[in-house]
Amino acid sequence: MNWLLLVVAYLVMESIINLVFHFVSRKLKSDENRKLSVFKGVLERIFVITGLMLGYPHVIIAFGALKIGTRFQGSSRITNDYFLIGNFISLLAALLFCQLAAILLS
């Protein structure tokens, strides 16, 4: 029964993440850089805090790698923002899913 709940939870999470990516990609096409910067900062902090609180100090390494990855020359600003935001959302979802899986499988 726990495996069935785990699969259902995963499918729900994937649906939510895809919906979030849809809105994020639409948002990045606008010129509201200030709001985007605030959103990125909040998302970065949520990611790092959640990872640390769940006992995964390795999120700091992932955070640094993603930040460095957006600093490469030759990429457009929107592409870098989409890369950074998308990866933080994916990693945050993975952290939360791991926590949910631990709860459901215990």
C-alpha positions as CSV (number, residue, x, y, z in Angstrom):
1,M,0.0,0.0,0.0
2,N,2.8,2.4,0.8
3,W,4.3,1.9,-2.7
4,L,1.0,2.8,-4.3
5,L,0.9,6.0,-2.2
6,L,4.5,6.7,-3.2
7,V,3.7,6.4,-6.9
8,V,0.6,8.5,-6.6
9,A,2.5,11.2,-4.7
10,Y,5.2,11.1,-7.3
11,L,2.7,11.6,-10.1
12,V,1.0,14.5,-8.3
13,M,4.4,16.1,-7.6
14,E,5.4,15.8,-11.3
15,S,2.0,17.4,-12.3
16,I,2.6,20.3,-10.0
17,I,6.2,20.8,-11.1
18,N,5.2,20.8,-14.7
19,L,2.5,23.4,-14.0
20,V,5.1,25.5,-12.1
21,F,7.5,25.3,-15.0
22,H,4.8,26.4,-17.3
23,F,4.2,29.6,-15.3
24,V,7.9,30.2,-14.7
25,S,8.7,30.0,-18.4
26,R,5.9,32.4,-19.2
27,K,7.1,34.8,-16.5
28,L,10.7,34.8,-17.7
29,K,9.5,36.2,-21.1
30,S,8.5,39.5,-19.4
31,D,10.7,42.4,-18.6
32,E,10.0,42.5,-14.8
33,N,13.6,41.9,-13.8
34,R,13.1,43.1,-10.2
35,K,10.3,40.7,-9.5
36,L,12.3,37.9,-11.1
37,S,15.3,38.6,-8.9
38,V,13.2,38.6,-5.8
39,F,11.6,35.3,-6.9
40,K,15.0,33.7,-7.6
41,G,16.3,34.9,-4.2
42,V,13.3,33.5,-2.3
43,L,13.6,30.2,-4.2
44,E,17.3,29.9,-3.5
45,R,16.7,30.4,0.2
46,I,13.8,28.0,0.3
47,F,15.9,25.4,-1.4
48,V,18.9,25.7,0.9
49,I,16.9,26.0,4.1
50,T,14.7,23.0,3.1
51,G,17.8,20.9,2.3
52,L,19.6,21.8,5.5
53,M,16.5,21.2,7.7
54,L,16.0,17.8,6.1
55,G,19.6,16.8,6.8
56,Y,21.1,17.2,3.4
57,P,24.1,19.5,3.8
58,H,25.1,18.6,0.2
59,V,22.5,21.1,-1.1
60,I,25.1,23.8,-0.5
61,I,27.3,22.1,-3.2
62,A,24.4,21.9,-5.6
63,F,23.6,25.5,-4.9
64,G,27.1,26.6,-5.7
65,A,27.3,24.5,-8.8
66,L,24.0,26.0,-10.1
67,K,25.1,29.5,-9.4
68,I,28.4,29.0,-11.2
69,G,26.6,27.3,-14.1
70,T,24.7,30.5,-14.8
71,R,27.8,32.6,-15.0
72,F,29.1,31.1,-18.3
73,Q,29.5,33.7,-21.0
74,G,27.6,33.5,-24.2
75,S,24.2,32.5,-22.8
76,S,21.3,34.8,-22.7
77,R,19.9,36.2,-19.4
78,I,16.6,34.4,-19.9
79,T,18.3,31.1,-20.6
80,N,20.4,31.5,-17.4
81,D,17.4,32.4,-15.3
82,Y,15.4,29.6,-16.6
83,F,18.3,27.2,-16.0
84,L,18.7,28.4,-12.4
85,I,15.1,28.5,-11.4
86,G,14.2,25.3,-13.1
87,N,17.0,23.4,-11.4
88,F,16.2,24.9,-8.0
89,I,12.5,23.8,-8.4
90,S,13.6,20.3,-9.5
91,L,16.1,19.9,-6.6
92,L,13.6,21.2,-4.1
93,A,10.9,18.8,-5.4
94,A,13.4,16.0,-5.1
95,L,14.3,16.9,-1.5
96,L,10.6,17.0,-0.6
97,F,9.8,13.8,-2.4
98,C,12.6,12.0,-0.6
99,Q,11.2,13.2,2.7
100,L,7.7,12.1,1.7
101,A,9.0,8.7,0.5
102,A,10.8,8.2,3.9
103,I,7.5,8.9,5.7
104,L,5.4,6.7,3.5
105,L,7.9,3.7,3.5
106,S,8.4,3.7,7.2
